Amino acid sequence: MADAFTFLHSADLHLGRRFGNLPEALRGRLIEARHQIIARLAQAARDHGARDILLAGDTFDTETPAEATLRQALHAMADDASLTWWLLPGNHDSLGAEALWEDLARQAPGNLRLLTREAPERIAPGVMLLPAPLPRRHAGRDLTQWMTGAATPEGDLRLGLAHGGIQSFSEDTRDEGIIPPDRAQSAGLAYLALGDWHGQKQVGPRTAYSGTPEFEEFRHTGRGACLAVTLRGEAPVVKTVETGTFHWAEAELDLVPGQDAPGALEALLPPPGTARRDHLLRIHARGRATLEAQQALRAAARQAEPDFAHFRLDTAMLDTEITEADLDQLDHGGALRAAADRLAAQAGDPALAESERRIASGALNRLYSYLADDT
């Protein structure tokens, strides 16, 4: 039996993702960060004394990655021959994509191992790897079942590698192959390394999702990471290693009338000295604020926006506190004041549907904004 064995556990690199739902100016930076993640994983392995990097599925975003995406990934893996990459098919790059896996087999550098069979693989002296490759995008069954009966040399550590959902942790509700949460115990595994869930999740003392090393949406907060795992004694030692370039975050801004709205917004922003250009931030304003306060809040948001990779202030759920002082700033009389009074009445009319009140409130805010910009 190995005295101690350290490896890097990662998954869901999704190389080649296009990010079509984000602004065009940002997409290039996100695509490049995703490619650079291979070098950052290699550095994380070196920093933690690991020579093996286990990728638990979805290395590629599609079954037909561009030739440049494929070849550049292989070149990046080959850069350090002292490291070995263990590549498991996931649901995005399953074995059903025969052309992809044929290309990988033909072009693979000497330090890349393709895990395409349900068969034990010796990964190190005293350590056997039990992979569960996906034969197609939706397997429809528990692919880790075979591990329970897999024969390995007596005394060797057994290390499982799989891609799929455990109970409600799956990000794909169509995935019918639910992995039992006690699979590590039932199969005698020292550790079960999982992919599919893009956030880190410790399922049990010997089972974990590594999460994606580079986040791609606001569902998960912070920077992507991987896991440095050391098998020693009764339980593995698992350490989170941050690898992501971009920091993703959402925050709620709760306002009340009379509050300094721009100051409250500033308090939610990363502190001075932070690399804001690598932050993607979405703020949801709630509560109530006067027309003047909302105008100041939007101006502060416009001032902050260029500092960030992506910044958005959402005011859809922010109610308007309508005051005579605000309306007087629009006009004391005449057509503009009459229009403002009608919108104010509609915004506060409990007989109207909430959607109609919000439309009126939004129109009143736009009118106030237009006139304020002209003064």
C-alpha positions as CSV (number, residue, x, y, z in Angstrom):
1,M,0.0,0.0,0.0
2,A,1.2,3.5,-0.8
3,D,2.2,5.5,2.2
4,A,0.7,8.7,0.8
5,F,-0.5,9.7,-2.7
6,T,-1.3,13.2,-3.8
7,F,-3.1,14.1,-6.9
8,L,-5.1,17.0,-8.4
9,H,-8.9,16.5,-8.9
10,S,-10.6,18.8,-11.5
11,A,-13.5,18.6,-13.9
12,D,-15.7,20.6,-16.3
13,L,-13.1,22.6,-18.1
14,H,-15.6,23.0,-21.0
15,L,-12.8,24.1,-23.4
16,G,-14.3,25.8,-26.4
17,R,-17.3,27.4,-24.7
18,R,-18.6,30.4,-26.6
19,F,-20.3,32.4,-23.9
20,G,-23.0,33.6,-26.3
21,N,-25.2,35.0,-23.5
22,L,-22.6,37.6,-22.4
23,P,-21.5,40.8,-24.1
24,E,-19.3,40.3,-27.1
25,A,-16.4,42.4,-25.7
26,L,-16.1,40.0,-22.8
27,R,-16.3,36.7,-24.6
28,G,-12.7,36.7,-25.9
29,R,-11.3,37.2,-22.4
30,L,-13.4,34.3,-21.0
31,I,-12.5,32.0,-23.8
32,E,-8.8,32.7,-23.3
33,A,-9.1,32.3,-19.5
34,R,-10.6,28.9,-20.1
35,H,-7.8,27.8,-22.3
36,Q,-5.2,29.1,-19.8
37,I,-6.8,26.9,-17.1
38,I,-4.7,23.9,-18.2
39,A,-1.5,25.8,-17.4
40,R,-2.9,26.9,-14.0
41,L,-3.9,23.3,-13.2
42,A,-0.4,22.2,-14.0
43,Q,1.0,24.9,-11.7
44,A,-1.4,23.9,-9.0
45,A,-0.2,20.3,-9.3
46,R,3.4,21.3,-9.0
47,D,2.7,23.6,-6.0
48,H,1.1,20.8,-4.1
49,G,3.5,18.0,-5.0
50,A,1.1,16.2,-7.3
51,R,2.2,14.4,-10.5
52,D,-1.2,13.3,-11.6
53,I,-4.2,15.5,-12.7
54,L,-7.6,13.7,-12.8
55,L,-10.2,15.4,-15.1
56,A,-13.6,14.0,-14.2
57,G,-15.4,14.7,-17.5
58,D,-16.4,17.6,-19.7
59,T,-12.9,18.6,-20.6
60,F,-14.4,19.9,-23.9
61,D,-17.7,21.8,-24.1
62,T,-18.9,20.0,-27.2
63,E,-18.5,16.6,-28.9
64,T,-17.0,18.5,-31.9
65,P,-14.5,21.0,-30.5
66,A,-12.7,23.1,-33.1
67,E,-9.3,21.7,-34.2
68,A,-7.5,24.7,-32.7
69,T,-9.2,24.1,-29.3
70,L,-8.3,20.4,-29.3
71,R,-4.7,20.8,-30.4
72,Q,-3.9,23.8,-28.2
73,A,-5.3,21.8,-25.2
74,L,-3.0,18.8,-26.0
75,H,0.0,21.1,-26.4
76,A,-0.7,22.7,-23.1
77,M,-0.9,19.3,-21.4
78,A,2.4,18.2,-23.0
79,D,4.3,21.3,-21.7
80,D,5.3,19.5,-18.5
81,A,6.2,15.9,-19.2
82,S,6.6,15.2,-15.5
83,L,2.8,15.5,-15.1
84,T,0.3,12.9,-16.2
85,W,-3.3,13.9,-17.2
86,W,-6.1,11.3,-16.8
87,L,-9.0,12.2,-19.1
88,L,-12.5,10.8,-18.4
89,P,-15.4,11.2,-20.9
90,G,-18.3,13.3,-19.5
91,N,-21.7,14.1,-20.9
92,H,-20.5,17.0,-23.1
93,D,-17.6,14.9,-24.5
94,S,-18.9,11.3,-24.2
95,L,-17.6,8.3,-26.0
96,G,-20.5,8.7,-28.3
97,A,-18.4,11.3,-30.0
98,E,-16.2,8.7,-31.7
99,A,-14.4,11.2,-33.9
100,L,-13.3,13.2,-30.9
101,W,-11.8,10.2,-29.1
102,E,-10.2,8.9,-32.2
103,D,-8.5,12.3,-32.6
104,L,-7.5,12.4,-29.0
105,A,-6.0,8.9,-29.3
106,R,-4.1,9.8,-32.4
107,Q,-2.7,13.1,-31.2
108,A,-2.3,12.5,-27.4
109,P,1.0,13.4,-26.0
110,G,2.9,10.7,-24.0
111,N,1.7,12.1,-20.6
112,L,-2.1,11.9,-21.5
113,R,-4.1,8.9,-20.5
114,L,-7.6,8.4,-22.0
115,L,-10.0,6.6,-19.7
116,T,-12.3,5.0,-22.2
117,R,-13.0,1.6,-20.5
118,E,-14.5,0.4,-17.2
119,A,-11.3,-1.3,-16.1
120,P,-8.8,-0.7,-13.3
121,E,-5.8,1.4,-14.3
122,R,-2.6,1.6,-12.2
123,I,-2.0,5.2,-11.5
124,A,0.9,4.9,-9.1
125,P,2.5,2.2,-7.0
126,G,-0.1,0.9,-4.6
127,V,-2.9,2.9,-6.2
128,M,-5.5,1.7,-8.7
129,L,-7.8,4.1,-10.6
130,L,-11.4,2.9,-11.3
131,P,-12.9,5.1,-14.1
132,A,-16.6,5.3,-15.1
133,P,-16.5,6.8,-18.7
134,L,-19.9,8.0,-20.2
135,P,-20.7,5.9,-23.3
136,R,-23.1,8.6,-24.5
137,R,-24.5,12.0,-23.3
138,H,-27.2,10.5,-21.1
139,A,-26.2,7.1,-19.8
140,G,-29.5,6.3,-18.1
141,R,-27.9,4.2,-15.4
142,D,-25.4,4.4,-12.5
143,L,-22.0,4.0,-14.2
144,T,-20.2,3.5,-10.9
145,Q,-21.9,0.2,-10.1
146,W,-19.1,-1.8,-11.7
147,M,-16.6,-0.4,-9.1
148,T,-18.2,-2.5,-6.3
149,G,-17.1,-5.8,-7.9
150,A,-13.8,-4.6,-9.5
151,A,-10.9,-6.7,-8.5
152,T,-7.7,-4.9,-7.5
153,P,-4.5,-6.1,-5.8
154,E,-4.9,-6.7,-2.1
155,G,-3.7,-3.7,-0.1
156,D,-3.9,-1.2,-3.0
157,L,-5.8,2.0,-2.6
158,R,-8.8,2.2,-4.8
159,L,-9.6,5.6,-6.4
160,G,-12.9,6.2,-8.3
161,L,-13.4,8.7,-11.1
162,A,-16.9,9.5,-12.4
163,H,-19.1,12.2,-14.0
164,G,-22.8,12.5,-13.0
165,G,-25.3,13.5,-10.4
166,I,-25.7,12.4,-6.8
167,Q,-29.3,12.8,-5.6
168,S,-30.3,16.5,-6.2
169,F,-26.8,17.8,-7.0
170,S,-27.0,17.1,-10.7
171,E,-27.1,20.2,-12.9
172,D,-28.9,18.2,-15.7
173,T,-32.3,17.1,-14.6
174,R,-32.4,14.6,-17.5
175,D,-29.6,12.6,-16.0
176,E,-31.1,9.4,-14.9
177,G,-27.9,7.8,-13.7
178,I,-27.9,8.7,-10.0
179,I,-24.7,7.8,-8.2
180,P,-25.4,6.5,-4.7
181,P,-23.9,8.9,-2.1
182,D,-22.3,5.9,-0.3
183,R,-20.6,4.6,-3.4
184,A,-17.1,5.2,-2.0
185,Q,-18.0,3.0,1.0
186,S,-19.8,0.2,-1.0
187,A,-16.9,0.0,-3.5
188,G,-14.1,0.3,-1.0
189,L,-12.8,3.5,-2.5
190,A,-10.3,5.7,-0.7
191,Y,-11.8,8.6,-2.7
192,L,-14.4,9.1,-5.4
193,A,-13.6,12.1,-7.6
194,L,-16.7,13.5,-9.3
195,G,-17.5,15.9,-12.1
196,D,-20.7,17.5,-13.4
197,W,-21.6,19.9,-10.6
198,H,-19.8,23.2,-11.3
199,G,-19.5,24.2,-7.7
200,Q,-17.4,22.4,-5.2
201,K,-19.4,19.9,-3.1
202,Q,-18.1,17.6,-0.4
203,V,-20.6,14.7,-0.5
204,G,-18.9,12.7,2.2
205,P,-15.5,12.3,3.8
206,R,-14.3,10.3,0.7
207,T,-16.5,11.8,-2.1
208,A,-16.4,15.2,-3.6
209,Y,-17.1,17.3,-6.7
210,S,-14.1,19.4,-7.6
211,G,-16.2,22.1,-9.4
212,T,-15.1,23.8,-12.5
213,P,-11.6,25.5,-12.4
214,E,-13.1,28.6,-14.2
215,F,-16.7,29.7,-13.5
216,E,-18.8,30.7,-16.5
217,E,-22.0,32.0,-14.9
218,F,-23.5,33.6,-11.8
219,R,-24.8,30.4,-10.3
220,H,-21.6,30.0,-8.4
221,T,-19.9,32.8,-6.5
222,G,-16.2,33.5,-6.4
223,R,-13.4,32.0,-8.5
224,G,-13.2,28.5,-10.0
225,A,-11.0,26.0,-8.1
226,C,-9.8,22.5,-8.1
227,L,-8.9,20.0,-5.3
228,A,-5.5,18.8,-4.1
229,V,-6.2,15.4,-2.5
230,T,-3.8,13.3,-0.5
231,L,-4.7,9.7,0.3
232,R,-3.3,8.9,3.7
233,G,-4.7,7.0,6.6
234,E,-8.5,6.7,7.2
235,A,-9.7,9.8,5.4
236,P,-8.3,11.8,2.5
237,V,-6.9,15.2,3.0
238,V,-8.7,17.5,0.6
239,K,-7.6,21.1,0.0
240,T,-9.3,23.7,-2.2
241,V,-6.9,25.4,-4.7
242,E,-8.2,28.5,-6.4
243,T,-7.5,28.5,-10.1
244,G,-10.0,30.9,-11.8
245,T,-9.1,34.2,-13.3
246,F,-12.5,35.7,-13.0
247,H,-14.5,36.4,-9.9
248,W,-18.3,36.1,-10.2
249,A,-20.7,37.5,-7.7
250,E,-24.3,38.7,-7.2
251,A,-25.4,40.9,-4.4
252,E,-28.7,42.5,-3.1
253,L,-28.8,46.2,-2.4
254,D,-31.6,46.9,0.0
255,L,-32.6,50.6,0.1
256,V,-35.0,52.7,2.2
257,P,-36.0,56.4,1.5
258,G,-33.5,58.9,2.7
259,Q,-30.6,56.4,2.4
260,D,-27.4,57.4,0.6
261,A,-28.0,55.1,-2.4
262,P,-24.6,55.7,-4.2
263,G,-22.8,55.1,-0.9
264,A,-24.7,51.8,-0.3
265,L,-23.7,50.7,-3.8
266,E,-20.1,51.6,-3.2
267,A,-20.1,49.5,-0.1
268,L,-21.0,46.4,-2.1
269,L,-18.2,46.9,-4.6
270,P,-14.7,45.2,-4.3
271,P,-12.4,47.4,-2.2
272,P,-9.8,49.7,-3.7
273,G,-6.8,47.8,-4.9
274,T,-8.8,44.9,-6.1
275,A,-8.5,43.9,-9.8
276,R,-12.0,44.9,-10.7
277,R,-11.3,44.2,-14.4
278,D,-11.4,40.5,-13.5
279,H,-14.8,40.8,-11.6
280,L,-18.2,40.1,-13.0
281,L,-20.8,41.6,-10.7
282,R,-24.6,41.8,-10.8
283,I,-26.4,43.8,-8.2
284,H,-30.1,43.6,-7.5
285,A,-31.6,46.8,-6.0
286,R,-34.7,46.3,-3.8
287,G,-36.7,48.3,-1.3
288,R,-37.8,51.9,-1.9
289,A,-35.9,55.0,-3.1
290,T,-36.9,58.5,-4.3
291,L,-36.6,59.6,-7.9
292,E,-33.6,61.7,-6.9
293,A,-31.9,58.8,-5.1
294,Q,-32.6,56.4,-8.0
295,Q,-31.1,58.9,-10.5
296,A,-28.0,59.2,-8.3
297,L,-27.8,55.4,-8.0
298,R,-27.8,54.9,-11.7
299,A,-25.2,57.6,-12.2
300,A,-23.0,55.9,-9.7
301,A,-23.5,52.5,-11.5
302,R,-22.5,54.1,-14.8
303,Q,-19.5,55.6,-13.2
304,A,-18.4,52.1,-11.8
305,E,-19.2,50.0,-14.8
306,P,-16.1,50.6,-16.9
307,D,-13.9,49.3,-14.0
308,F,-15.3,45.8,-14.3
309,A,-15.2,42.9,-16.7
310,H,-19.0,42.9,-16.5
311,F,-21.2,45.0,-14.3
312,R,-25.0,45.2,-14.1
313,L,-27.4,47.1,-11.8
314,D,-30.9,45.6,-11.8
315,T,-33.6,47.9,-10.5
316,A,-36.6,46.0,-11.7
317,M,-37.6,45.2,-8.0
318,L,-36.8,48.7,-6.7
319,D,-40.0,50.6,-5.8
320,T,-40.2,54.4,-6.1
321,E,-40.9,56.6,-3.2
322,I,-42.7,59.5,-4.9
323,T,-42.3,62.9,-3.2
324,E,-43.7,66.3,-4.1
325,A,-40.1,67.6,-4.1
326,D,-39.1,65.2,-6.8
327,L,-42.2,66.0,-8.9
328,D,-41.6,69.8,-8.4
329,Q,-38.1,69.3,-9.9
330,L,-39.8,68.0,-13.1
331,D,-42.1,70.9,-13.4
332,H,-44.4,73.0,-11.2
333,G,-47.2,72.9,-13.8
334,G,-47.9,72.4,-17.5
335,A,-47.9,69.2,-19.6
336,L,-44.8,67.6,-18.0
337,R,-46.1,68.0,-14.5
338,A,-49.5,66.6,-15.6
339,A,-47.8,63.6,-17.2
340,A,-45.7,63.1,-14.1
341,D,-48.8,63.3,-11.8
342,R,-50.6,60.7,-13.9
343,L,-47.6,58.3,-13.8
344,A,-47.2,58.8,-10.0
345,A,-50.9,58.1,-9.5
346,Q,-50.7,54.9,-11.6
347,A,-47.5,53.8,-9.8
348,G,-49.3,54.1,-6.4
349,D,-52.7,52.7,-7.4
350,P,-53.4,49.5,-5.5
351,A,-56.2,48.6,-7.9
352,L,-53.6,48.1,-10.7
353,A,-51.6,45.0,-11.2
354,E,-48.1,45.1,-9.9
355,S,-46.7,44.8,-13.4
356,E,-48.7,47.9,-14.5
357,R,-47.5,49.9,-11.4
358,R,-43.9,49.0,-12.1
359,I,-44.3,50.1,-15.7
360,A,-45.6,53.5,-14.6
361,S,-42.9,53.8,-12.0
362,G,-40.2,53.0,-14.6
363,A,-41.7,55.6,-17.0
364,L,-41.6,58.2,-14.2
365,N,-38.0,57.4,-13.5
366,R,-37.1,57.7,-17.1
367,L,-38.9,61.0,-17.4
368,Y,-37.0,62.2,-14.3
369,S,-33.7,61.0,-15.7
370,Y,-34.2,62.6,-19.1
371,L,-35.0,66.0,-17.6
372,A,-32.3,65.8,-15.0
373,D,-29.7,65.1,-17.7
374,D,-30.9,68.2,-19.6
375,T,-30.5,70.5,-16.6
